[in-house]
Amino acid sequence: MLQETRLHRIRALLSTLNQVSTERIIKELGISRETARRDIIELEAQGLARRVHGGLVAIATQPEPPLTVRRAAQAKEKQAIAQAAAQLLQPGQTLFLDAGSTTTLLAEALRTMSGLTILTNSLQAALALSAGEEHESLNNQIILLGGNMSAGAHQTRGEITVGEIMRYRADVALLSPVGIDAKSGATSFHPHEAAIARAMVNQSKQCYLLADHSKLGVVSRTVYAPPQEIDLLITDNGGDKPAALEALHQVLPQVLMV
């Protein structure tokens, strides 16, 4: 079993139990004590758990606020990031957009472009992309990915959504993470959101992250794209996190500041 798979399974246990013993890890994964020890050390190094005597405990992480709240925060910076991302795209490209607040703003910017194929699990993004009168023709092909929904959710999710993503190949996945860190990469709070983002990364030639300064150096509880899989970070220069930004400059191929 690959370490990435083992770490994912251990994180799943932590998200359910909040604390998991070394013995439980050994039994659940069918691995040796030494392998379990290495995985425990790696999860702590990634900032995803804390080692205690006999096992691991989850690091308390606050859930991400609702989309309406997130969109209002750093609104000016997010708008600038979305505009910068739109300028990098070309007619004829196929794009994945996740259900983040900044990617929803990007959807509004993409509506004025043409010749794109845009796949998204975000209802808000799909509505922004298809805004207009019924008699009008859309400039782009918009595909809303199917899947499950829950009360208050503005996105599709679950195995159906991931399966839909796997049917396509995109040129660029444009994602808005909860946090982006030089060591852990792109992270999300909810495992179902991370699963969708991960599938989009896997099915795309390139991965662009759209993250305002408040997300720099932040590690949420589920990793979906390590630094080596991120091609570009678009962020703003209004933050007070020079160390986190410099670390990202060191590990990512390109960081665009707006």
C-alpha positions as CSV (number, residue, x, y, z in Angstrom):
1,M,0.0,0.0,0.0
2,L,1.4,3.4,-1.0
3,Q,2.1,5.9,1.8
4,E,-0.3,8.4,0.3
5,T,-3.1,5.8,0.6
6,R,-2.2,4.9,4.1
7,L,-2.1,8.6,5.2
8,H,-5.5,9.1,3.6
9,R,-7.0,6.2,5.5
10,I,-5.4,7.3,8.8
11,R,-6.8,10.9,8.3
12,A,-10.2,9.3,7.6
13,L,-10.0,7.5,11.0
14,L,-9.0,10.7,12.7
15,S,-11.9,12.7,11.2
16,T,-14.3,10.1,12.6
17,L,-12.7,9.3,15.9
18,N,-10.7,12.4,16.6
19,Q,-8.1,10.1,18.2
20,V,-6.6,6.9,17.0
21,S,-4.1,4.5,18.6
22,T,-1.1,3.0,17.0
23,E,-2.6,-0.4,17.6
24,R,-5.8,0.6,15.7
25,I,-3.7,1.9,12.8
26,I,-1.7,-1.3,12.6
27,K,-4.9,-3.4,12.7
28,E,-7.0,-1.3,10.3
29,L,-4.3,-0.9,7.7
30,G,-2.6,-4.3,8.1
31,I,0.9,-2.7,8.4
32,S,3.9,-3.1,10.6
33,R,4.5,-1.1,13.8
34,E,7.5,0.6,12.1
35,T,5.4,1.6,9.1
36,A,2.7,3.0,11.4
37,R,5.4,4.9,13.3
38,R,6.7,6.5,10.1
39,D,3.2,7.4,9.0
40,I,2.4,9.0,12.4
41,I,5.6,11.1,12.1
42,E,4.7,12.2,8.6
43,L,1.2,13.2,9.5
44,E,2.6,15.3,12.4
45,A,5.2,16.8,10.1
46,Q,2.4,17.9,7.6
47,G,0.6,19.6,10.5
48,L,-2.4,17.3,10.1
49,A,-2.3,15.5,13.5
50,R,-0.4,15.6,16.8
51,R,1.5,12.7,18.2
52,V,0.6,11.5,21.7
53,H,1.7,8.5,23.7
54,G,0.2,5.5,21.9
55,G,-1.1,7.2,18.8
56,L,-2.4,10.4,17.2
57,V,-5.0,13.0,17.9
58,A,-6.6,15.3,15.4
59,I,-5.6,19.0,15.5
60,A,-8.6,21.1,16.2
61,T,-9.4,23.0,13.0
62,Q,-12.4,25.3,12.6
63,P,-14.7,24.5,9.7
64,E,-14.6,26.8,6.7
65,P,-17.3,29.5,6.9
66,P,-20.2,29.5,4.5
67,L,-19.6,30.7,0.9
68,T,-21.5,34.0,1.5
69,V,-19.2,34.8,4.4
70,R,-16.0,33.7,2.6
71,R,-16.9,35.7,-0.5
72,A,-17.2,38.9,1.6
73,A,-13.8,38.4,3.2
74,Q,-10.9,39.9,1.3
75,A,-13.4,40.7,-1.5
76,K,-11.1,43.2,-3.3
77,E,-8.1,40.9,-3.3
78,K,-10.2,37.9,-4.5
79,Q,-11.6,40.0,-7.3
80,A,-8.1,40.9,-8.4
81,I,-7.0,37.3,-8.2
82,A,-9.9,36.1,-10.3
83,Q,-9.3,38.8,-13.0
84,A,-5.6,37.8,-13.1
85,A,-6.5,34.1,-13.5
86,A,-9.0,34.9,-16.3
87,Q,-6.2,36.7,-18.3
88,L,-4.1,33.5,-18.3
89,L,-6.8,31.5,-20.1
90,Q,-7.3,31.0,-23.8
91,P,-10.2,30.1,-26.1
92,G,-10.4,26.4,-26.8
93,Q,-9.3,25.3,-23.3
94,T,-11.2,23.0,-21.0
95,L,-11.3,24.0,-17.4
96,F,-12.3,22.6,-14.0
97,L,-13.6,25.1,-11.4
98,D,-14.3,24.0,-7.8
99,A,-16.8,25.6,-5.5
100,G,-14.5,28.1,-3.7
101,S,-15.4,31.7,-3.2
102,T,-12.6,33.0,-5.4
103,T,-13.4,30.5,-8.2
104,T,-17.0,31.7,-8.1
105,L,-15.7,35.2,-8.8
106,L,-13.6,33.8,-11.6
107,A,-16.7,32.3,-13.1
108,E,-18.2,35.8,-13.4
109,A,-15.0,37.0,-15.2
110,L,-15.1,34.0,-17.6
111,R,-18.6,34.9,-18.7
112,T,-17.3,37.6,-20.9
113,M,-14.8,35.3,-22.6
114,S,-15.6,32.8,-25.3
115,G,-14.7,29.4,-26.6
116,L,-14.1,27.7,-23.3
117,T,-15.5,24.5,-21.9
118,I,-16.0,24.9,-18.2
119,L,-16.8,22.0,-15.8
120,T,-17.8,22.8,-12.3
121,N,-19.6,21.4,-9.2
122,S,-20.5,24.8,-8.0
123,L,-24.1,25.9,-8.6
124,Q,-23.1,29.6,-8.0
125,A,-20.4,29.4,-10.6
126,A,-22.7,27.7,-13.1
127,L,-25.4,30.3,-12.6
128,A,-22.8,33.1,-13.0
129,L,-21.5,31.5,-16.2
130,S,-25.0,31.1,-17.7
131,A,-26.4,34.5,-16.6
132,G,-28.4,36.2,-19.3
133,E,-31.7,36.1,-21.2
134,E,-33.2,32.9,-22.5
135,H,-32.8,34.0,-26.1
136,E,-29.1,34.7,-25.7
137,S,-26.4,32.2,-26.7
138,L,-23.7,31.4,-24.2
139,N,-20.1,32.2,-25.1
140,N,-18.8,29.0,-23.5
141,Q,-19.9,25.5,-23.0
142,I,-20.9,25.1,-19.3
143,I,-21.1,21.6,-17.7
144,L,-22.6,21.3,-14.2
145,L,-21.2,18.1,-12.7
146,G,-23.9,15.9,-11.2
147,G,-23.8,14.5,-7.7
148,N,-25.4,14.6,-4.2
149,M,-26.5,17.8,-2.4
150,S,-27.2,18.6,1.2
151,A,-29.3,21.3,2.9
152,G,-27.8,24.8,2.2
153,A,-25.1,23.4,-0.1
154,H,-24.4,25.3,-3.3
155,Q,-22.3,22.4,-4.8
156,T,-22.6,18.8,-5.9
157,R,-20.4,16.3,-4.2
158,G,-19.8,12.6,-3.4
159,E,-18.8,9.6,-5.5
160,I,-21.1,10.6,-8.4
161,T,-19.4,13.9,-8.7
162,V,-15.9,12.4,-8.6
163,G,-17.0,9.8,-11.2
164,E,-18.2,12.6,-13.5
165,I,-14.9,14.4,-13.2
166,M,-13.0,11.2,-14.2
167,R,-14.9,11.2,-17.5
168,Y,-13.1,14.4,-18.6
169,R,-9.6,15.7,-19.3
170,A,-9.0,19.4,-18.7
171,D,-6.2,21.8,-19.6
172,V,-6.3,23.6,-16.2
173,A,-7.9,23.0,-12.8
174,L,-8.6,26.3,-11.1
175,L,-9.0,25.7,-7.4
176,S,-9.6,27.8,-4.3
177,P,-8.1,26.0,-1.2
178,V,-8.8,26.6,2.4
179,G,-5.0,26.8,2.9
180,I,-1.8,26.7,0.9
181,D,1.5,25.8,2.6
182,A,5.0,25.2,1.3
183,K,5.2,21.8,3.0
184,S,1.7,20.4,2.9
185,G,0.5,22.0,-0.4
186,A,-3.2,22.7,-0.9
187,T,-5.6,21.7,1.8
188,S,-9.3,21.7,2.4
189,F,-11.3,21.2,5.6
190,H,-14.1,18.9,4.3
191,P,-12.9,15.5,2.9
192,H,-15.7,15.6,0.3
193,E,-14.4,18.9,-1.0
194,A,-10.8,17.6,-1.0
195,A,-11.9,14.5,-2.9
196,I,-13.4,16.7,-5.7
197,A,-10.4,19.0,-5.9
198,R,-8.0,16.0,-5.9
199,A,-9.9,14.4,-8.8
200,M,-9.8,17.7,-10.7
201,V,-6.0,17.9,-10.2
202,N,-5.6,14.3,-11.4
203,Q,-7.6,15.0,-14.6
204,S,-5.9,18.2,-15.6
205,K,-2.6,19.1,-17.3
206,Q,-2.0,22.0,-15.0
207,C,-3.2,23.1,-11.5
208,Y,-3.7,26.8,-10.7
209,L,-4.5,27.8,-7.1
210,L,-6.3,31.0,-6.4
211,A,-5.6,32.0,-2.8
212,D,-5.7,35.4,-1.1
213,H,-3.0,36.2,1.6
214,S,-5.1,35.0,4.5
215,K,-4.7,31.4,3.2
216,L,-0.9,31.5,2.9
217,G,0.9,29.2,5.4
218,V,-2.5,27.7,6.5
219,V,-2.8,23.9,6.7
220,S,-6.3,22.5,7.0
221,R,-7.0,18.9,7.7
222,T,-7.2,17.3,4.3
223,V,-4.4,17.5,1.7
224,Y,-5.4,17.3,-1.9
225,A,-2.4,18.7,-3.9
226,P,1.2,18.5,-2.7
227,P,3.5,21.3,-3.8
228,Q,5.0,19.3,-6.7
229,E,1.5,19.1,-8.3
230,I,0.8,22.8,-8.2
231,D,1.9,24.7,-11.3
232,L,0.9,28.2,-10.3
233,L,-0.3,30.1,-7.3
234,I,-2.1,33.4,-7.8
235,T,-2.2,35.5,-4.7
236,D,-2.2,39.2,-3.5
237,N,0.5,41.2,-1.9
238,G,-1.6,42.7,0.9
239,G,-0.7,40.2,3.6
240,D,1.6,40.1,6.5
241,K,3.0,36.6,6.0
242,P,6.4,37.2,4.3
243,A,7.9,33.9,5.6
244,A,5.0,31.8,4.3
245,L,5.1,33.6,0.9
246,E,8.8,33.2,0.6
247,A,8.6,29.5,1.4
248,L,6.0,29.1,-1.4
249,H,8.2,31.0,-3.8
250,Q,10.9,28.4,-3.1
251,V,8.9,25.3,-3.8
252,L,6.4,26.3,-6.5
253,P,7.3,26.8,-10.2
254,Q,5.5,30.1,-10.3
255,V,3.8,32.5,-7.9
256,L,1.9,35.4,-9.5
257,M,1.1,38.3,-7.2
258,V,-1.6,40.9,-8.0
